[in-house]
Amino acid sequence: MTPISQQPILNPATDSDPDETLDWLDSLAEVIERDGLARSEYLLDRLIESGRRAGGRFHTRHTTPYRNTVGVEAQPPYPGDLDMEARITAIHRWNALAMVSRANKAHAELGGHIATYASIADLFEVGFNHFFRGATESHPGDLVYFQAHASPGVYARAFLEGRLSEDRLEHFRREVSGGIGRGLSSYPHPTLMPDFWQFPTGSMGLGLISAIYQARFQRYMENRGIGAASDRRVWAFVGDGEMDEPESLAGISLAAREQLDNMVLVVNCNLQRLDGPVRGNGNVVQELETLFAGAGWNVIKCLWGSNWDVLFARDREGWILRRMAEAVDGEFQKLAATDGHYNREHFFSRYPELAALVANMSDHDIDQLKRGGHDPAKIYAAYAAAVAHRGQPTVILAQSTKGYGMGASGQGANTSHQTKKLAREDLGRFRERFGLPLTDTDLDELRYFHPGPDSEEVRYLQERRAALGGYVPTRRSTARPMPLKQPDIYVPFHADSGDRSISTTMGAVRLLNKLMRDSQLGPRIVPVVADEARTFGMQDMFRQYGIYSPWGQNYTPQDSEQLAFYREDTKGQILEEGITEAGSMASWIAAGTAYSHSDEPMLPFYIFYSMFGFQRVADLIWNAADSQARGFLLGATAGRTTLSGEGLQHEDGQSHIYAATIPTCRAYDPAFGYEVAVIIEDGVRAMMSDGETAFYYITLYNENYPQPAMPVGAEEGIRRGLYLLSENKDKKAPRVQLVGSGSILRQVQAAAARLEADFGVAADVWSATSFAELRKDGLDCDRWNLLHPTETPRTPWVTQQLSSRQGPVVAATDFMRSYPDLVRNWVPGRFTVLGTDGFGRSDTRVALRDFFEVDERYITLAALQSLVAEGSLPRETLDGLIEKLGIDADKPSPLA
C-alpha cells in the first residue's frame, strides 16, 4: 500500500509543532504500509486508552472518511455469476416498473412506488442470491424485514421463481376486485398475504425496532433452551429518511448493549425522502455513522462502486475524499440526477488536481461511475464482513440513487417517490441501460417479461435459492397446538375472596403466576414489563422466574437479602424492558408471532399502565394485529377515576375506544376476579390450543374490594360480553336495567340498592365485560341480515339478553361514553350512558367519580329520569331529586 501524502491533513494555524505532527503521521503511514489498517487501528486505540488514563479527554470522532469500509485489498472474490445476476436483476427492475405502471394505467387512483426498488434492487438481490437463508429441517432460516416501498421488486422476483403468476401481478394493489387472495398487497402485510410476507414494515420506523427486538428474542429463546442455537440472522432494510422516525433509533442501544451480532441492518442511503433530500445541507451517512458507532454498532460503509477504485488508487493526495467531505447531500442528489458532463464541471473541476484525475475519462465514463449500493461486488463484500463480525450488531450504510435508471422521469428527482410511470423515451433508455430484450411493443404495452421456466436466468435463480434452503420471504401461518389446560388451574379464581379485599390486577398476577408453574404452558409464557412490575405486585416473580439478561447477574443486588430480590439470569423468563413501551411492544410482537417465525408457540403477557398502551403505541399494536400476533395485553391501573391520584396524563378513559378499532383484538373490561379468570382461560384455549388469530386486551384495576364468587352459568356471557349479575325479584315495581363494567360496576350495584330502598324501583344489574365484543356480534348479525333478507333474522347477543327485560337501560363505565355507545344500535328501548369524558384529574376516587358524574348517585338520577321519560314513574319523582341525592348541579363540567 502506498502511503497517502499528509499535506491536506496538516493545519498550520492550529499546529504548534508541524514537524512533530508530520513525524507521527509518517510513522502511522509506515505502519499502515507494513502491517495494514487493522494493526494501525489497534495501536491508535492503545494510545488513546493510555492518554485517557493520564487524564486527557481524547474524544474520538465517530466518523470515517467518505469511502468504503471494506478496502479493495480486503474484498473477497464474488461467488456468483455477475453477468447472469445483472440480467436477472434487470428483469426484476422491469417487471416491478411494469407492475406499478400497468396498475396506474388501468386505475390511476391505485398509486405505488417505482423509485425505491430502483435504488435498492442490487442490495436485495445480493442477499437473495448469496445470504438470505430459507427454512429447512436443519436451519430455521433468516428473518428479513424488507423496506416496504420496495415490495414490487420482491413480487417481481417471486414471479420469476414461479411463486406468483402474471395474473397476480396484474392485480397489484387490487386485493378485492379480483377476489380475495388473488391480489398483491401494497406493502408487506401478513394479514393480507399470510403465506408470503413475514413482517409488516409499511408504517415507517416500526420495521427496525421490530427487527432489533426480534434479534434479541431469538437470543432469549436460545438462552432459555426453547430454540436451538443457530447462526440465524435478522436482516432489516430501511431507508435513510426512515431513520428520522423515533422508533427507528429506539432500539439501537439495546442491540449494542446485548451484542446482537445476529442483527444486520442495511440503510438504503439514496439521500432522499418523500419530498426532497434527507439532509440537504448535511450528510446523512456521516450522521448515521456517528449515531451507530457511538451506540456501539459495527459500521460498514458501502458508498462507491468498483469503477471508483482506480480513481482512489491514483489519488495519492486525498483530493477525492477532500471534495466528498465538502459536498452536502443536496449536491450529491443533484449529481445523481445529472449527466457525466455536469458531474465533471461541478464536482471534479472544483480543484485542478481533482480534475486531472478524470482528464482521461469521457463524460460517458463519468456518468457510469456507480454508487456502492448498485455494485454487487461491493455489496457482497459489505454483507460478508457483516456476517463474519462478532460481538456487535452491524449496520451497512449503502449509498444508492433513488430512481436509479429511471432517467429524466425520476432518477435523483425530488418527485421520484411519486412517480408511477416513465415517459416513453425513458422506457427506451431503461431498456438500453439494463440490456433488456424488449421490443418497442413490449415497451408501449408495458408487457411483463419472463424468460421461461427453463431459461438460464430462471435456472440460476432457482439453484441459488435451493442452495440457500428455499424461498424468502415465506411465512408459516399455522401453529403447533398446545394441549388444553385443565380447568382446575382456573377454578380457584371463581371463588369469592372472603373477607379479603383485592384488586383485579392482583388476581390477574396470581393467575399468571399459577399458569407459569404449569409444566407445559409455563415455559411458553413470556412476561413483558415496562419497568412497572412492583406497581403491579409482580416483584415476587423476580426471584421465582428471573429477569432475562444475556450476561446473568455479575453483581450483588441491593435487595439480595430479601425474599423477592431482583434476580437477573441468562435463563430468566421475564423481559424487563425498562421505560420503553415501544420496546416492550416490539418484544411482545416477537413473542406473539414466534409460532410463525420460529415454529415455537409462545404466549406473551405484557402488563402496563393502561394509559400508556394504546394511546402511546397504537401504531405498534396495529402492527401486531397485522403480524397476526397472539398474546395478552394487560392494561393495569385502568380507569379515569380508579387510578385516582395520578392525574391527567395517567388516567385512562379511552383505551377501549382504541381497542375496538382493531379487528383481531378481543378487548374486555372485567370487574371481578372470576371474570378475569374466565377471559384468560378462553384466551389460552383460543390462541394456544385452537390456533385462532387474535389477541386479548384486558383492563385491570388497582382498587381493592371483596371479590364475589362467579354466578352459575355466567361463563358464556362473560366471554360474549354481557351477562345478568343480579335480578330483582319484585315483579310489580317499575323496572330498570343497569349495566356496568370494570370498577364502576360496583357503583351500579350501589345504585340498584338505592333505587330499591329509596324509590321502590326494581333494578336488574348486568356486567358488560366487553362492549367491543358485543359490537362485533351486532355488526355480524346486521351484515348477515342485510345480505339474507328472506332468511330468519339473526339477533345479537346484547339484544337477546335485554329484549325480554322491562324498563330503560342505563350503562356506566370508567371510560368515555363512546365505549358503551358502541352497542347503542342493538339495545332495545331507551338507552342512557354515563362515562368519564374529559381530562383526568388528581384526587380521591370518591371526588373523581363525583366530578365525572359516574358514582351511584348519578346512575340513580339517570335511571329515574329514564323511567319518568318513558312514563313508568310520575314526573313529580324528579322534584327535589338533585338535592336529595346531594348533587351539585352548578359544578364545573368535566368536559370543560
KANOR-V938563 format. One record per residue. N is the residue number from 1. RES is the residue in one letter. SS is DSSP state (H for helix, E for strand, L for the rest). Layout:
N_RES_SS / N_RES_SS
This chain:
1_M_L / 2_T_L / 3_P_L / 4_I_L / 5_S_L / 6_Q_L / 7_Q_L / 8_P_L / 9_I_L / 10_L_L / 11_N_L / 12_P_L / 13_A_L / 14_T_L / 15_D_L / 16_S_L / 17_D_L / 18_P_H / 19_D_H / 20_E_H / 21_T_H / 22_L_H / 23_D_H / 24_W_H / 25_L_H / 26_D_H / 27_S_H / 28_L_H / 29_A_H / 30_E_H / 31_V_H / 32_I_H / 33_E_H / 34_R_H / 35_D_H / 36_G_L / 37_L_H / 38_A_H / 39_R_H / 40_S_H / 41_E_H / 42_Y_H / 43_L_H / 44_L_H / 45_D_H / 46_R_H / 47_L_H / 48_I_H / 49_E_H / 50_S_H / 51_G_H / 52_R_H / 53_R_H / 54_A_L / 55_G_L / 56_G_L / 57_R_L / 58_F_L / 59_H_L / 60_T_L / 61_R_L / 62_H_L / 63_T_L / 64_T_L / 65_P_L / 66_Y_L / 67_R_L / 68_N_L / 69_T_L / 70_V_L / 71_G_L / 72_V_H / 73_E_H / 74_A_H / 75_Q_L / 76_P_L / 77_P_L / 78_Y_L / 79_P_L / 80_G_L / 81_D_L / 82_L_H / 83_D_H / 84_M_H / 85_E_H / 86_A_H / 87_R_H / 88_I_H / 89_T_H / 90_A_H / 91_I_H / 92_H_H / 93_R_H / 94_W_H / 95_N_H / 96_A_H / 97_L_H / 98_A_H / 99_M_H / 100_V_H / 101_S_H / 102_R_H / 103_A_H / 104_N_H / 105_K_H / 106_A_H / 107_H_L / 108_A_L / 109_E_L / 110_L_L / 111_G_L / 112_G_L / 113_H_L / 114_I_L / 115_A_H / 116_T_H / 117_Y_H / 118_A_H / 119_S_H / 120_I_H / 121_A_H / 122_D_H / 123_L_H / 124_F_H / 125_E_H / 126_V_H / 127_G_H / 128_F_H / 129_N_H / 130_H_H / 131_F_L / 132_F_L / 133_R_L / 134_G_L / 135_A_L / 136_T_L / 137_E_L / 138_S_L / 139_H_L / 140_P_L / 141_G_L / 142_D_L / 143_L_E / 144_V_E / 145_Y_E / 146_F_L / 147_Q_L / 148_A_H / 149_H_H / 150_A_H / 151_S_H / 152_P_H / 153_G_H / 154_V_H / 155_Y_H / 156_A_H / 157_R_H / 158_A_H / 159_F_H / 160_L_H / 161_E_H / 162_G_L / 163_R_L / 164_L_L / 165_S_L / 166_E_H / 167_D_H / 168_R_H / 169_L_H / 170_E_H / 171_H_L / 172_F_E / 173_R_L / 174_R_L / 175_E_L / 176_V_L / 177_S_L / 178_G_L / 179_G_L / 180_I_L / 181_G_L / 182_R_L / 183_G_L / 184_L_E / 185_S_L / 186_S_L / 187_Y_L / 188_P_L / 189_H_L / 190_P_L / 191_T_L / 192_L_L / 193_M_L / 194_P_L / 195_D_L / 196_F_L / 197_W_L / 198_Q_L / 199_F_L / 200_P_L / 201_T_L / 202_G_L / 203_S_L / 204_M_L / 205_G_L / 206_L_H / 207_G_H / 208_L_H / 209_I_H / 210_S_H / 211_A_H / 212_I_H / 213_Y_H / 214_Q_H / 215_A_H / 216_R_H / 217_F_H / 218_Q_H / 219_R_H / 220_Y_H / 221_M_H / 222_E_H / 223_N_H / 224_R_L / 225_G_L / 226_I_L / 227_G_L / 228_A_L / 229_A_L / 230_S_L / 231_D_L / 232_R_L / 233_R_L / 234_V_E / 235_W_E / 236_A_E / 237_F_E / 238_V_E / 239_G_E / 240_D_L / 241_G_H / 242_E_H / 243_M_H / 244_D_H / 245_E_L / 246_P_H / 247_E_H / 248_S_H / 249_L_H / 250_A_H / 251_G_L / 252_I_H / 253_S_H / 254_L_H / 255_A_H / 256_A_H / 257_R_H / 258_E_L / 259_Q_L / 260_L_L / 261_D_L / 262_N_L / 263_M_E / 264_V_E / 265_L_E / 266_V_E / 267_V_E / 268_N_E / 269_C_E / 270_N_L / 271_L_L / 272_Q_E / 273_R_L / 274_L_L / 275_D_L / 276_G_L / 277_P_E / 278_V_L / 279_R_L / 280_G_L / 281_N_L / 282_G_L / 283_N_L / 284_V_H / 285_V_H / 286_Q_H / 287_E_H / 288_L_H / 289_E_H / 290_T_H / 291_L_H / 292_F_H / 293_A_H / 294_G_H / 295_A_H / 296_G_L / 297_W_L / 298_N_E / 299_V_E / 300_I_E / 301_K_E / 302_C_E / 303_L_L / 304_W_E / 305_G_L / 306_S_H / 307_N_H / 308_W_H / 309_D_H / 310_V_H / 311_L_H / 312_F_H / 313_A_H / 314_R_H / 315_D_L / 316_R_L / 317_E_L / 318_G_L / 319_W_H / 320_I_H / 321_L_H / 322_R_H / 323_R_H / 324_M_H / 325_A_H / 326_E_H / 327_A_L / 328_V_L / 329_D_H / 330_G_H / 331_E_H / 332_F_H / 333_Q_H / 334_K_H / 335_L_H / 336_A_H / 337_A_H / 338_T_L / 339_D_L / 340_G_H / 341_H_H / 342_Y_H / 343_N_H / 344_R_H / 345_E_H / 346_H_H / 347_F_L / 348_F_H / 349_S_H / 350_R_H / 351_Y_L / 352_P_H / 353_E_H / 354_L_H / 355_A_H / 356_A_H / 357_L_H / 358_V_L / 359_A_L / 360_N_L / 361_M_L / 362_S_L / 363_D_H / 364_H_H / 365_D_H / 366_I_H / 367_D_H / 368_Q_L / 369_L_L / 370_K_L / 371_R_E / 372_G_H / 373_G_H / 374_H_H / 375_D_L / 376_P_H / 377_A_H / 378_K_H / 379_I_H / 380_Y_H / 381_A_H / 382_A_H / 383_Y_H / 384_A_H / 385_A_H / 386_A_H / 387_V_H / 388_A_H / 389_H_L / 390_R_L / 391_G_L / 392_Q_L / 393_P_L / 394_T_E / 395_V_E / 396_I_E / 397_L_E / 398_A_E / 399_Q_E / 400_S_L / 401_T_L / 402_K_L / 403_G_L / 404_Y_L / 405_G_L / 406_M_L / 407_G_H / 408_A_H / 409_S_H / 410_G_L / 411_Q_L / 412_G_L / 413_A_L / 414_N_L / 415_T_L / 416_S_H / 417_H_H / 418_Q_H / 419_T_L / 420_K_L / 421_K_L / 422_L_L / 423_A_L / 424_R_H / 425_E_H / 426_D_H / 427_L_H / 428_G_H / 429_R_H / 430_F_H / 431_R_H / 432_E_H / 433_R_H / 434_F_H / 435_G_L / 436_L_L / 437_P_L / 438_L_L / 439_T_L / 440_D_H / 441_T_H / 442_D_H / 443_L_H / 444_D_H / 445_E_H / 446_L_L / 447_R_L / 448_Y_L / 449_F_L / 450_H_L / 451_P_L / 452_G_L / 453_P_L / 454_D_L / 455_S_L / 456_E_H / 457_E_H / 458_V_H / 459_R_H / 460_Y_H / 461_L_H / 462_Q_H / 463_E_H / 464_R_H / 465_R_H / 466_A_H / 467_A_H / 468_L_L / 469_G_L / 470_G_L / 471_Y_L / 472_V_L / 473_P_L / 474_T_L / 475_R_L / 476_R_L / 477_S_L / 478_T_L / 479_A_L / 480_R_L / 481_P_L / 482_M_L / 483_P_L / 484_L_L / 485_K_L / 486_Q_L / 487_P_L / 488_D_H / 489_I_H / 490_Y_H / 491_V_H / 492_P_H / 493_F_H / 494_H_H / 495_A_L / 496_D_L / 497_S_L / 498_G_L / 499_D_L / 500_R_L / 501_S_E / 502_I_E / 503_S_L / 504_T_H / 505_T_H / 506_M_H / 507_G_H / 508_A_H / 509_V_H / 510_R_H / 511_L_H / 512_L_H / 513_N_H / 514_K_H / 515_L_H / 516_M_H / 517_R_H / 518_D_L / 519_S_L / 520_Q_L / 521_L_L / 522_G_H / 523_P_H / 524_R_H / 525_I_E / 526_V_E / 527_P_E / 528_V_E / 529_V_E / 530_A_L / 531_D_L / 532_E_L / 533_A_L / 534_R_L / 535_T_L / 536_F_L / 537_G_L / 538_M_L / 539_Q_L / 540_D_H / 541_M_H / 542_F_H / 543_R_H / 544_Q_H / 545_Y_H / 546_G_L / 547_I_E / 548_Y_E / 549_S_L / 550_P_L / 551_W_L / 552_G_L / 553_Q_L / 554_N_L / 555_Y_L / 556_T_L / 557_P_L / 558_Q_L / 559_D_L / 560_S_L / 561_E_L / 562_Q_L / 563_L_L / 564_A_L / 565_F_L / 566_Y_L / 567_R_L / 568_E_E / 569_D_E / 570_T_L / 571_K_L / 572_G_L / 573_Q_L / 574_I_E / 575_L_E / 576_E_E / 577_E_L / 578_G_L / 579_I_L / 580_T_L / 581_E_H / 582_A_H / 583_G_H / 584_S_H / 585_M_H / 586_A_H / 587_S_H / 588_W_H / 589_I_H / 590_A_H / 591_A_H / 592_G_H / 593_T_L / 594_A_H / 595_Y_H / 596_S_H / 597_H_H / 598_S_L / 599_D_L / 600_E_L / 601_P_L / 602_M_L / 603_L_E / 604_P_E / 605_F_E / 606_Y_E / 607_I_E / 608_F_E / 609_Y_E / 610_S_H / 611_M_H / 612_F_H / 613_G_L / 614_F_H / 615_Q_H / 616_R_H / 617_V_H / 618_A_H / 619_D_H / 620_L_H / 621_I_H / 622_W_H / 623_N_H / 624_A_H / 625_A_H / 626_D_H / 627_S_L / 628_Q_L / 629_A_L / 630_R_L / 631_G_E / 632_F_E / 633_L_E / 634_L_E / 635_G_E / 636_A_E / 637_T_L / 638_A_L / 639_G_L / 640_R_L / 641_T_L / 642_T_L / 643_L_L / 644_S_L / 645_G_L / 646_E_L / 647_G_L / 648_L_L / 649_Q_L / 650_H_L / 651_E_L / 652_D_L / 653_G_L / 654_Q_L / 655_S_H / 656_H_H / 657_I_H / 658_Y_H / 659_A_H / 660_A_L / 661_T_L / 662_I_L / 663_P_L / 664_T_L / 665_C_E / 666_R_E / 667_A_E / 668_Y_E / 669_D_L / 670_P_L / 671_A_L / 672_F_L / 673_G_H / 674_Y_H / 675_E_H / 676_V_H / 677_A_H / 678_V_H / 679_I_H / 680_I_H / 681_E_H / 682_D_H / 683_G_H / 684_V_H / 685_R_H / 686_A_H / 687_M_H / 688_M_H / 689_S_H / 690_D_L / 691_G_L / 692_E_L / 693_T_L / 694_A_L / 695_F_E / 696_Y_E / 697_Y_E / 698_I_E / 699_T_E / 700_L_L / 701_Y_L / 702_N_L / 703_E_L / 704_N_L / 705_Y_E / 706_P_E / 707_Q_L / 708_P_L / 709_A_L / 710_M_L / 711_P_L / 712_V_L / 713_G_L / 714_A_L / 715_E_H / 716_E_H / 717_G_H / 718_I_H / 719_R_H / 720_R_H / 721_G_L / 722_L_L / 723_Y_E / 724_L_E / 725_L_E / 726_S_E / 727_E_L / 728_N_L / 729_K_L / 730_D_L / 731_K_L / 732_K_L / 733_A_L / 734_P_L / 735_R_E / 736_V_E / 737_Q_E / 738_L_E / 739_V_E / 740_G_E / 741_S_L / 742_G_H / 743_S_H / 744_I_H / 745_L_H / 746_R_H / 747_Q_H / 748_V_H / 749_Q_H / 750_A_H / 751_A_H / 752_A_H / 753_A_H / 754_R_H / 755_L_H / 756_E_H / 757_A_H / 758_D_H / 759_F_H / 760_G_L / 761_V_L / 762_A_E / 763_A_E / 764_D_E / 765_V_E / 766_W_E / 767_S_E / 768_A_L / 769_T_L / 770_S_L / 771_F_H / 772_A_H / 773_E_H / 774_L_H / 775_R_H / 776_K_H / 777_D_H / 778_G_H / 779_L_H / 780_D_H / 781_C_H / 782_D_H / 783_R_H / 784_W_H / 785_N_H / 786_L_H / 787_L_H / 788_H_L / 789_P_L / 790_T_L / 791_E_L / 792_T_L / 793_P_L / 794_R_L / 795_T_L / 796_P_L / 797_W_H / 798_V_H / 799_T_H / 800_Q_H / 801_Q_H / 802_L_H / 803_S_H / 804_S_L / 805_R_L / 806_Q_L / 807_G_L / 808_P_L / 809_V_E / 810_V_E / 811_A_E / 812_A_E / 813_T_L / 814_D_L / 815_F_L / 816_M_L / 817_R_H / 818_S_H / 819_Y_H / 820_P_H / 821_D_H / 822_L_H / 823_V_H / 824_R_H / 825_N_H / 826_W_H / 827_V_L / 828_P_L / 829_G_L / 830_R_L / 831_F_E / 832_T_E / 833_V_E / 834_L_E / 835_G_L / 836_T_L / 837_D_L / 838_G_L / 839_F_L / 840_G_L / 841_R_L / 842_S_L / 843_D_L / 844_T_L / 845_R_H / 846_V_H / 847_A_H / 848_L_H / 849_R_H / 850_D_H / 851_F_H / 852_F_L / 853_E_L / 854_V_L / 855_D_L / 856_E_H / 857_R_H / 858_Y_H / 859_I_H / 860_T_H / 861_L_H / 862_A_H / 863_A_H / 864_L_H / 865_Q_H / 866_S_H / 867_L_H / 868_V_H / 869_A_H / 870_E_L / 871_G_L / 872_S_L / 873_L_L / 874_P_L / 875_R_H / 876_E_H / 877_T_H / 878_L_H / 879_D_L / 880_G_L / 881_L_H / 882_I_H / 883_E_H / 884_K_H / 885_L_H / 886_G_L / 887_I_L / 888_D_L / 889_A_L / 890_D_L / 891_K_L / 892_P_L / 893_S_L / 894_P_L / 895_L_L / 896_A_L
